[in-house]
Amino acid sequence: MSGTGDVEEFAELLRELKSRTNRSYAALATRSGVSGSALHRYCSGTSVPGDYEVIARFGKVCGAGTEELLELHRRWVLADAERKRDVSRAPAAVSAARTGPATSAVPPVSRGETEAGPDGETEAGEREPEAEAEAEAEAEPGPLPSASDPAPEPASAPPPWRRRPLIAVLALAVVSAGVAVALLVGKALTSPDGSAGASDGRLLLSSRCPVVVSMGQSDACVHELQSLLARAGGELDIDGAFGPATQMRVVVFQLRSGLTANGSVDERTKRALYENEGKPLDTWTPERVTRRIREVFTEDPERAVGIADCASYLDPLYTLPNANATRNWGVFQLYDGTLRKLGGTREQALDPDWNIRAAHRLWTLTHDFSAWKACDRAYRAGSKGDQGAKETKGS
């Protein structure tokens, strides 16, 4: 993978974060829960991780603030999309390399080699001698032309008056298609009463906003969206920029409103936001989450709190997408597959009490935090660093 475009911008931010520390790649990798060679590839722009969680831990280890972590997530999303495009183009490139460019000269081939199908150029123009001989053999013999017979006239194109009906039909089809598209677009951009959604003050439903508001957008429509999410109880900055934090709140609102939880704000989501009168995004504070973790994880409370902080910042509504279209949910970032094994649902995973108790159930299977290997390594590395600092200070 070449370090260009979005991938290079992502790698540039990683290098900037690393430069703030005096630690080597190996030391940062240990604290981030990833190998040193992998971290070096990410920073050099030759590779992009398929999971943002690794990058989030790296950012925290480097002291990145909330805004920087959001920017880091934005760049990772774009870089991961570029990585997927590169992967999808690879088979086509290999095929092109094997077949060669379409304009390259084609060496003569035998009839056996072309038996599978007709050659386009031969079929449209002159026939090969063998094919012409076969056609002559199959034709019925007729009287031989005499010298007095007039020479046959060459085939000519159909007169213009015969082509006009076809041209008229094609023109009519093009006009009809244009009218249909215009009607569909107009219907998508207007409300059922034909008012374009503007007369009732609902900006998101007006023609001033796109049909779907999504990640990367930055305008008054996103500001309106964030205001509605905050009214629904969501904790987020109302800055008019659709970033990862806004998408997380959208996903949770959609899930709790019975909509498709994809993080993109379509018309159904817009209407649900305007019609909502409750607080579906209201949840526990980080302090309350911390207290509950210590109550449940009596065996090792501080370590459990540290791992939850690493995984979700102690935010019960924290969700992260994975490269395989799944998500991690809640305080301990329970994966969709883990939820199925525990007999739980995404909705339950967003309940902080259920999430914490489910995480403890996972802990009891092994009596360790192996289910959160990366965060556990980062916690242990941080604990060793803190202990070393204390010993140095004490001496």
Contacts in CASP RR format, 6 or more apart in sequence:
PFRMAT RR
TARGET T0000
AUTHOR 0000-0000-0000
METHOD contacts of the structure
MODEL  1
MSGTGDVEEFAELLRELKSRTNRSYAALATRSGVSGSALHRYCSGTSVPG
DYEVIARFGKVCGAGTEELLELHRRWVLADAERKRDVSRAPAAVSAARTG
PATSAVPPVSRGETEAGPDGETEAGEREPEAEAEAEAEAEPGPLPSASDP
APEPASAPPPWRRRPLIAVLALAVVSAGVAVALLVGKALTSPDGSAGASD
GRLLLSSRCPVVVSMGQSDACVHELQSLLARAGGELDIDGAFGPATQMRV
VVFQLRSGLTANGSVDERTKRALYENEGKPLDTWTPERVTRRIREVFTED
PERAVGIADCASYLDPLYTLPNANATRNWGVFQLYDGTLRKLGGTREQAL
DPDWNIRAAHRLWTLTHDFSAWKACDRAYRAGSKGDQGAKETKGS
1 7 0 8 1.000
1 45 0 8 1.000
1 46 0 8 1.000
1 47 0 8 1.000
1 48 0 8 1.000
1 83 0 8 1.000
1 86 0 8 1.000
3 11 0 8 1.000
3 44 0 8 1.000
3 45 0 8 1.000
3 46 0 8 1.000
5 82 0 8 1.000
6 75 0 8 1.000
6 78 0 8 1.000
6 79 0 8 1.000
6 81 0 8 1.000
6 82 0 8 1.000
7 45 0 8 1.000
7 48 0 8 1.000
7 79 0 8 1.000
7 82 0 8 1.000
7 83 0 8 1.000
8 45 0 8 1.000
9 75 0 8 1.000
9 78 0 8 1.000
9 79 0 8 1.000
10 45 0 8 1.000
10 48 0 8 1.000
10 75 0 8 1.000
10 76 0 8 1.000
10 78 0 8 1.000
10 79 0 8 1.000
11 42 0 8 1.000
11 43 0 8 1.000
11 44 0 8 1.000
11 45 0 8 1.000
11 79 0 8 1.000
13 71 0 8 1.000
13 72 0 8 1.000
13 75 0 8 1.000
14 42 0 8 1.000
14 43 0 8 1.000
14 55 0 8 1.000
14 58 0 8 1.000
14 72 0 8 1.000
15 43 0 8 1.000
17 58 0 8 1.000
17 59 0 8 1.000
17 62 0 8 1.000
17 63 0 8 1.000
17 64 0 8 1.000
17 68 0 8 1.000
17 72 0 8 1.000
18 25 0 8 1.000
18 28 0 8 1.000
18 43 0 8 1.000
18 62 0 8 1.000
20 62 0 8 1.000
20 63 0 8 1.000
21 28 0 8 1.000
21 61 0 8 1.000
21 62 0 8 1.000
23 31 0 8 1.000
25 36 0 8 1.000
25 39 0 8 1.000
25 40 0 8 1.000
25 43 0 8 1.000
26 36 0 8 1.000
28 36 0 8 1.000
28 39 0 8 1.000
28 58 0 8 1.000
28 61 0 8 1.000
28 62 0 8 1.000
29 35 0 8 1.000
29 36 0 8 1.000
29 38 0 8 1.000
29 39 0 8 1.000
30 377 0 8 1.000
30 381 0 8 1.000
31 57 0 8 1.000
31 61 0 8 1.000
31 377 0 8 1.000
31 378 0 8 1.000
31 381 0 8 1.000
31 382 0 8 1.000
32 39 0 8 1.000
32 54 0 8 1.000
32 57 0 8 1.000
32 58 0 8 1.000
32 59 0 8 1.000
32 61 0 8 1.000
32 374 0 8 1.000
32 378 0 8 1.000
33 54 0 8 1.000
33 57 0 8 1.000
33 373 0 8 1.000
33 374 0 8 1.000
33 377 0 8 1.000
33 378 0 8 1.000
33 381 0 8 1.000
34 49 0 8 1.000
34 54 0 8 1.000
34 57 0 8 1.000
34 58 0 8 1.000
34 374 0 8 1.000
38 47 0 8 1.000
38 49 0 8 1.000
39 58 0 8 1.000
41 47 0 8 1.000
42 48 0 8 1.000
42 49 0 8 1.000
42 55 0 8 1.000
48 76 0 8 1.000
48 79 0 8 1.000
48 80 0 8 1.000
48 82 0 8 1.000
48 83 0 8 1.000
49 55 0 8 1.000
49 76 0 8 1.000
50 80 0 8 1.000
50 83 0 8 1.000
50 322 0 8 1.000
50 323 0 8 1.000
51 322 0 8 1.000
51 323 0 8 1.000
52 73 0 8 1.000
52 76 0 8 1.000
52 77 0 8 1.000
52 320 0 8 1.000
52 321 0 8 1.000
53 311 0 8 1.000
53 320 0 8 1.000
53 328 0 8 1.000
53 333 0 8 1.000
53 374 0 8 1.000
54 374 0 8 1.000
55 72 0 8 1.000
55 73 0 8 1.000
55 76 0 8 1.000
56 69 0 8 1.000
56 72 0 8 1.000
56 73 0 8 1.000
56 320 0 8 1.000
57 310 0 8 1.000
57 374 0 8 1.000
57 375 0 8 1.000
57 378 0 8 1.000
59 68 0 8 1.000
59 69 0 8 1.000
59 72 0 8 1.000
60 69 0 8 1.000
60 310 0 8 1.000
61 378 0 8 1.000
64 72 0 8 1.000
70 243 0 8 1.000
70 244 0 8 1.000
70 245 0 8 1.000
73 243 0 8 1.000
73 244 0 8 1.000
74 215 0 8 1.000
74 216 0 8 1.000
74 243 0 8 1.000
74 244 0 8 1.000
77 215 0 8 1.000
77 244 0 8 1.000
80 323 0 8 1.000
111 128 0 8 1.000
111 130 0 8 1.000
122 128 0 8 1.000
122 131 0 8 1.000
127 135 0 8 1.000
188 211 0 8 1.000
188 267 0 8 1.000
189 196 0 8 1.000
189 207 0 8 1.000
189 211 0 8 1.000
190 196 0 8 1.000
190 197 0 8 1.000
190 207 0 8 1.000
191 197 0 8 1.000
191 200 0 8 1.000
191 202 0 8 1.000
191 205 0 8 1.000
196 206 0 8 1.000
196 207 0 8 1.000
197 205 0 8 1.000
197 206 0 8 1.000
197 207 0 8 1.000
198 206 0 8 1.000
198 207 0 8 1.000
198 208 0 8 1.000
202 270 0 8 1.000
202 274 0 8 1.000
203 209 0 8 1.000
203 220 0 8 1.000
203 221 0 8 1.000
203 224 0 8 1.000
204 213 0 8 1.000
204 221 0 8 1.000
204 224 0 8 1.000
204 225 0 8 1.000
204 228 0 8 1.000
204 265 0 8 1.000
204 270 0 8 1.000
204 273 0 8 1.000
204 274 0 8 1.000
205 267 0 8 1.000
205 270 0 8 1.000
205 271 0 8 1.000
205 274 0 8 1.000
208 220 0 8 1.000
208 221 0 8 1.000
209 221 0 8 1.000
209 224 0 8 1.000
210 217 0 8 1.000
210 221 0 8 1.000
211 266 0 8 1.000
211 267 0 8 1.000
212 264 0 8 1.000
212 265 0 8 1.000
212 266 0 8 1.000
213 221 0 8 1.000
213 222 0 8 1.000
213 225 0 8 1.000
213 242 0 8 1.000
213 264 0 8 1.000
213 265 0 8 1.000
213 270 0 8 1.000
214 242 0 8 1.000
214 263 0 8 1.000
214 264 0 8 1.000
214 265 0 8 1.000
215 242 0 8 1.000
215 243 0 8 1.000
215 244 0 8 1.000
215 247 0 8 1.000
215 263 0 8 1.000
215 264 0 8 1.000
216 241 0 8 1.000
216 242 0 8 1.000
216 243 0 8 1.000
217 242 0 8 1.000
218 240 0 8 1.000
218 241 0 8 1.000
218 242 0 8 1.000
219 240 0 8 1.000
220 240 0 8 1.000
222 240 0 8 1.000
222 241 0 8 1.000
222 242 0 8 1.000
222 246 0 8 1.000
223 238 0 8 1.000
223 239 0 8 1.000
223 240 0 8 1.000
225 242 0 8 1.000
225 246 0 8 1.000
225 250 0 8 1.000
225 265 0 8 1.000
225 273 0 8 1.000
226 236 0 8 1.000
226 237 0 8 1.000
226 238 0 8 1.000
226 239 0 8 1.000
226 240 0 8 1.000
226 246 0 8 1.000
227 238 0 8 1.000
228 273 0 8 1.000
228 274 0 8 1.000
228 276 0 8 1.000
229 236 0 8 1.000
229 246 0 8 1.000
229 249 0 8 1.000
229 250 0 8 1.000
229 253 0 8 1.000
229 273 0 8 1.000
229 281 0 8 1.000
230 236 0 8 1.000
230 238 0 8 1.000
231 276 0 8 1.000
232 253 0 8 1.000
232 273 0 8 1.000
232 276 0 8 1.000
232 278 0 8 1.000
232 279 0 8 1.000
232 280 0 8 1.000
232 281 0 8 1.000
233 279 0 8 1.000
233 280 0 8 1.000
233 281 0 8 1.000
233 282 0 8 1.000
234 249 0 8 1.000
234 281 0 8 1.000
234 282 0 8 1.000
234 317 0 8 1.000
235 281 0 8 1.000
236 245 0 8 1.000
236 246 0 8 1.000
236 249 0 8 1.000
237 245 0 8 1.000
247 263 0 8 1.000
248 317 0 8 1.000
248 318 0 8 1.000
248 319 0 8 1.000
249 281 0 8 1.000
249 317 0 8 1.000
250 263 0 8 1.000
250 264 0 8 1.000
250 265 0 8 1.000
250 269 0 8 1.000
251 261 0 8 1.000
251 262 0 8 1.000
251 263 0 8 1.000
251 319 0 8 1.000
251 327 0 8 1.000
252 261 0 8 1.000
252 280 0 8 1.000
252 281 0 8 1.000
252 317 0 8 1.000
252 319 0 8 1.000
252 350 0 8 1.000
253 269 0 8 1.000
253 272 0 8 1.000
253 273 0 8 1.000
253 276 0 8 1.000
253 280 0 8 1.000
253 281 0 8 1.000
254 260 0 8 1.000
254 261 0 8 1.000
254 262 0 8 1.000
254 263 0 8 1.000
254 269 0 8 1.000
254 272 0 8 1.000
255 261 0 8 1.000
255 346 0 8 1.000
255 347 0 8 1.000
255 350 0 8 1.000
256 280 0 8 1.000
256 281 0 8 1.000
256 347 0 8 1.000
256 350 0 8 1.000
257 269 0 8 1.000
257 272 0 8 1.000
257 276 0 8 1.000
257 280 0 8 1.000
259 268 0 8 1.000
259 269 0 8 1.000
259 272 0 8 1.000
261 346 0 8 1.000
265 273 0 8 1.000
281 317 0 8 1.000
283 315 0 8 1.000
283 316 0 8 1.000
283 317 0 8 1.000
283 350 0 8 1.000
283 352 0 8 1.000
284 292 0 8 1.000
284 316 0 8 1.000
284 352 0 8 1.000
286 313 0 8 1.000
286 314 0 8 1.000
286 315 0 8 1.000
288 352 0 8 1.000
289 308 0 8 1.000
289 314 0 8 1.000
289 316 0 8 1.000
289 331 0 8 1.000
289 352 0 8 1.000
289 356 0 8 1.000
290 305 0 8 1.000
290 314 0 8 1.000
292 352 0 8 1.000
292 353 0 8 1.000
292 356 0 8 1.000
293 301 0 8 1.000
293 304 0 8 1.000
293 305 0 8 1.000
293 308 0 8 1.000
293 331 0 8 1.000
293 356 0 8 1.000
294 301 0 8 1.000
294 302 0 8 1.000
294 304 0 8 1.000
294 305 0 8 1.000
296 304 0 8 1.000
296 356 0 8 1.000
296 357 0 8 1.000
296 360 0 8 1.000
297 303 0 8 1.000
297 304 0 8 1.000
297 305 0 8 1.000
297 356 0 8 1.000
297 360 0 8 1.000
297 363 0 8 1.000
299 363 0 8 1.000
299 367 0 8 1.000
300 369 0 8 1.000
303 369 0 8 1.000
303 376 0 8 1.000
303 379 0 8 1.000
304 359 0 8 1.000
304 363 0 8 1.000
304 369 0 8 1.000
305 314 0 8 1.000
306 375 0 8 1.000
306 379 0 8 1.000
307 332 0 8 1.000
307 369 0 8 1.000
307 372 0 8 1.000
307 375 0 8 1.000
307 376 0 8 1.000
307 379 0 8 1.000
308 314 0 8 1.000
308 331 0 8 1.000
308 332 0 8 1.000
308 356 0 8 1.000
308 359 0 8 1.000
310 372 0 8 1.000
310 375 0 8 1.000
310 378 0 8 1.000
310 379 0 8 1.000
311 318 0 8 1.000
311 328 0 8 1.000
311 331 0 8 1.000
311 332 0 8 1.000
311 333 0 8 1.000
311 372 0 8 1.000
311 375 0 8 1.000
312 318 0 8 1.000
312 330 0 8 1.000
312 331 0 8 1.000
312 332 0 8 1.000
312 333 0 8 1.000
314 331 0 8 1.000
315 330 0 8 1.000
315 331 0 8 1.000
316 330 0 8 1.000
316 331 0 8 1.000
316 350 0 8 1.000
316 351 0 8 1.000
316 352 0 8 1.000
316 355 0 8 1.000
317 330 0 8 1.000
317 350 0 8 1.000
318 329 0 8 1.000
318 330 0 8 1.000
318 331 0 8 1.000
318 333 0 8 1.000
319 327 0 8 1.000
319 328 0 8 1.000
319 329 0 8 1.000
319 330 0 8 1.000
320 327 0 8 1.000
320 328 0 8 1.000
320 333 0 8 1.000
321 327 0 8 1.000
322 328 0 8 1.000
322 335 0 8 1.000
326 335 0 8 1.000
326 336 0 8 1.000
326 337 0 8 1.000
327 335 0 8 1.000
327 336 0 8 1.000
327 346 0 8 1.000
328 334 0 8 1.000
328 335 0 8 1.000
328 336 0 8 1.000
329 336 0 8 1.000
329 339 0 8 1.000
329 346 0 8 1.000
329 349 0 8 1.000
329 350 0 8 1.000
329 355 0 8 1.000
330 349 0 8 1.000
330 350 0 8 1.000
330 352 0 8 1.000
330 355 0 8 1.000
331 352 0 8 1.000
331 355 0 8 1.000
331 356 0 8 1.000
331 359 0 8 1.000
332 355 0 8 1.000
332 356 0 8 1.000
332 358 0 8 1.000
332 359 0 8 1.000
332 372 0 8 1.000
333 372 0 8 1.000
334 342 0 8 1.000
334 349 0 8 1.000
334 355 0 8 1.000
334 358 0 8 1.000
334 359 0 8 1.000
336 346 0 8 1.000
338 362 0 8 1.000
338 371 0 8 1.000
339 345 0 8 1.000
339 346 0 8 1.000
339 348 0 8 1.000
339 349 0 8 1.000
342 358 0 8 1.000
342 361 0 8 1.000
342 362 0 8 1.000
344 358 0 8 1.000
348 354 0 8 1.000
348 355 0 8 1.000
348 358 0 8 1.000
349 355 0 8 1.000
349 358 0 8 1.000
359 371 0 8 1.000
362 371 0 8 1.000
363 369 0 8 1.000
363 371 0 8 1.000
365 371 0 8 1.000
368 376 0 8 1.000
369 375 0 8 1.000
369 376 0 8 1.000
369 379 0 8 1.000
370 376 0 8 1.000
END
